[in-house]
Amino acid sequence: INSLVFRPKQSYLGDTNGESTDGMYVVAIVPSTDRVDIVKLSECIAQSSVYTKWELAPSYLVKDLCGFPPGTVPPLGYANAPLKVIADTSLTILPIDQMIIGGGGNVDHNCL
């Protein structure tokens, strides 16, 4: 799986020096074979946020928020910020004998 960090789209927020105005960031957990549909993600988040447009957070921000560099972000357990987590529903219908592997916080490690 991939754990991808999103933030409100900066052009939508105006000049905020690259930071969300209310600390709202979202981690989308998706199968590594899939891509995130930004429109669907935005619709899902809009139910609990004033923001309607979202984008991937830049790498420096991912490390600051999660404590892990991009590509190693685990699906849960972030060091520096409370992040809203949204998981792709397809992950809930996997066969019971299929493992899910996510980032383990280091490029040499994974979480099972």
C-alpha positions as CSV (number, residue, x, y, z in Angstrom):
1,I,0.0,0.0,0.0
2,N,1.0,3.6,-0.3
3,S,0.4,6.3,2.3
4,L,0.2,9.7,0.6
5,V,-0.1,13.0,2.4
6,F,-2.4,15.7,1.0
7,R,-3.0,19.3,2.0
8,P,-5.6,21.9,0.9
9,K,-4.6,23.2,-2.5
10,Q,-2.4,26.3,-2.0
11,S,-3.8,28.3,-4.9
12,Y,-7.2,27.8,-3.2
13,L,-5.9,29.1,0.2
14,G,-3.9,32.1,-1.1
15,D,-0.6,33.0,0.4
16,T,0.0,30.8,3.5
17,N,3.7,30.2,3.1
18,G,3.2,26.6,2.1
19,E,1.2,25.7,5.2
20,S,-2.4,24.9,5.8
21,T,-4.2,27.6,7.7
22,D,-5.8,25.2,10.2
23,G,-3.3,22.3,10.2
24,M,-5.7,20.1,8.1
25,Y,-3.7,17.4,6.4
26,V,-4.9,14.0,5.2
27,V,-3.2,10.7,4.6
28,A,-4.8,8.6,1.8
29,I,-4.0,4.9,2.1
30,V,-4.4,3.2,-1.3
31,P,-3.2,0.0,-3.0
32,S,0.2,0.6,-4.6
33,T,-1.2,-0.4,-7.9
34,D,-3.8,2.4,-7.8
35,R,-3.8,6.2,-8.2
36,V,-5.6,8.6,-5.9
37,D,-8.6,10.2,-7.6
38,I,-8.2,13.8,-6.3
39,V,-11.8,14.6,-7.1
40,K,-13.2,11.7,-5.1
41,L,-10.7,12.4,-2.3
42,S,-11.8,16.1,-2.2
43,E,-15.4,15.1,-2.1
44,C,-14.8,12.7,0.8
45,I,-12.8,15.2,2.8
46,A,-15.3,18.0,2.0
47,Q,-17.8,16.3,4.4
48,S,-15.6,17.3,7.4
49,S,-13.6,20.3,6.0
50,V,-14.2,23.7,4.6
51,Y,-11.6,22.9,1.9
52,T,-12.8,21.5,-1.4
53,K,-9.6,21.3,-3.4
54,W,-6.6,19.2,-2.4
55,E,-3.0,18.4,-3.6
56,L,-0.1,16.2,-2.6
57,A,2.0,17.8,0.2
58,P,5.6,18.6,-0.8
59,S,8.3,16.2,0.5
60,Y,9.7,18.6,3.1
61,L,6.2,18.9,4.6
62,V,5.6,15.2,4.6
63,K,8.8,14.6,6.7
64,D,7.9,17.5,9.1
65,L,4.3,16.2,9.6
66,C,4.9,12.5,9.7
67,G,8.4,12.1,10.9
68,F,9.2,10.0,7.8
69,P,10.3,10.9,4.3
70,P,8.0,10.2,1.3
71,G,8.1,6.6,0.2
72,T,8.5,5.4,3.8
73,V,5.4,6.8,5.4
74,P,3.6,4.1,7.4
75,P,-0.2,3.8,7.2
76,L,-0.6,4.8,10.9
77,G,1.4,6.3,13.8
78,Y,2.7,9.8,12.8
79,A,5.2,11.5,14.9
80,N,4.4,15.2,14.8
81,A,0.8,15.9,13.8
82,P,-2.7,14.5,14.1
83,L,-3.6,13.5,10.6
84,K,-6.9,12.5,9.2
85,V,-6.5,9.0,7.6
86,I,-8.7,7.9,4.7
87,A,-8.3,4.3,3.4
88,D,-9.4,3.0,0.1
89,T,-12.4,0.7,0.7
90,S,-10.9,-1.9,-1.6
91,L,-8.4,-2.7,1.1
92,T,-11.2,-4.0,3.3
93,I,-12.2,-6.8,0.8
94,L,-8.8,-8.5,0.4
95,P,-8.7,-12.3,1.0
96,I,-7.8,-13.1,4.6
97,D,-4.6,-14.8,3.6
98,Q,-3.3,-11.7,1.6
99,M,-0.8,-9.5,3.5
100,I,-0.9,-5.7,3.3
101,I,2.6,-4.2,3.2
102,G,3.1,-0.5,3.9
103,G,6.0,1.9,4.6
104,G,8.0,1.1,7.6
105,G,9.6,4.5,8.2
106,N,12.8,3.6,6.5
107,V,13.6,2.8,2.8
108,D,15.0,-0.5,3.9
109,H,12.0,-1.6,6.0
110,N,8.3,-2.3,5.5
111,C,5.3,-2.8,7.8
112,L,3.3,-6.0,7.4
